[in-house]
């Protein structure tokens, strides 16, 4: 599942896309992000990569969010990339 989600994100080709995933508490989180969005990166290290999480930058809240690929419900990027669980 992780490879499938990463492949879909790569297909966005650097454009912004909408990512919907289920949080640990069961609520739905919607993030507008793009691959390789490093505009707000200020150092530090990714401490969740080994735990199977992916990281995205929420451009509306200006913060990074971590999510499990299995929790992704929808990815939408124009009419070219569309994934719904």
Order of alpha helices (4+ residues) and beta strands (2+ residues): alpha-beta-beta-beta-beta-beta-beta
